[in-house]
Amino acid sequence: MSVIINGDTGITTPAETVQGALTTTGNTILGDASTDTLNVGNGGLVKDASGNVGIGTASPVSKIHAYGTGQIGTIESSGDYSASGAGFIRYKDSTGNRGYVGFGGTSNLMTISNTLTLGVINFETAGTEQARITAAGLLQFNSGYGSVATAYGCRAWVNFNGTGTVAIRASGNVSSITDNGTADYTVNFTTAMVDANYSVSGACGTSVAGGESVRIQSAPTTASVRVVTSYYATGFDALYTTVSIFR
């Protein structure tokens, strides 16, 4: 059976049921007021009187509320979260716990958590924040501090053989080692540091039983740092020398 509704024909009282395929052409308007409701498939697709649309739920709580029984659970995709224009997707698990994935907006919001913080990327597990990237671009995480704190990264490192011809075994952000003479080396960075106020950590060793050390020879620069290896204050070329730069 087909029903053709051309503007002159209406189904009013009593309520009628249309079965089979319903095909419309042109502009199709169901309801003439914003508070009119629509229920398709007995709750499969719902538009309620508030304007919320539900997929798989007859009681949508957001503009688009999709419900599933799998691992995704409930997805509620809402509009503007604040005046900044940031949007977000809110999800809910089978126990009713909500979380958020936010994005966009003038504050570059990106959040994966059960709370929203503008301008911050934050990650939570079981409702506890474990890591974040702040609006200033700092990486913060819980790595034994007991709470989320800024993690200061190793910006360069090198492991080299200082005996004979200097040979780099492995490195990160180190382009080369300049041999300035016995026990005296300049570690050259591939990418320069933002400033020279970094921390230098070093160690050296060979077959000597102990007393080896690495010290800074001259003022560090953004491009390199000069270090000296010694054994009880006497310079010597160490078989194993490591230098790490933190900032």
Secondary structure, DSSP 4 states (H G I P E B T S, - for coil): ------SS----SS-----S-----S-----SSTT--EEETTTTEEE-TTS-EEES-SS--SSEEEE-SSTT-EEEEES-SSTT--EEEEEE-TTS-EEEEEE-TTTT--EEESS--TT-EEEEETTEEEEEE-TT--EEE-SSSSS-EEPPPEEEEEEEE-SSS-EEEEEESEEEEEEEETTEEEEEESS--SSS--EEEEEEESSS-S-EEEEE-S---SSEEEEEEEETTEE---SEEEEEEE-
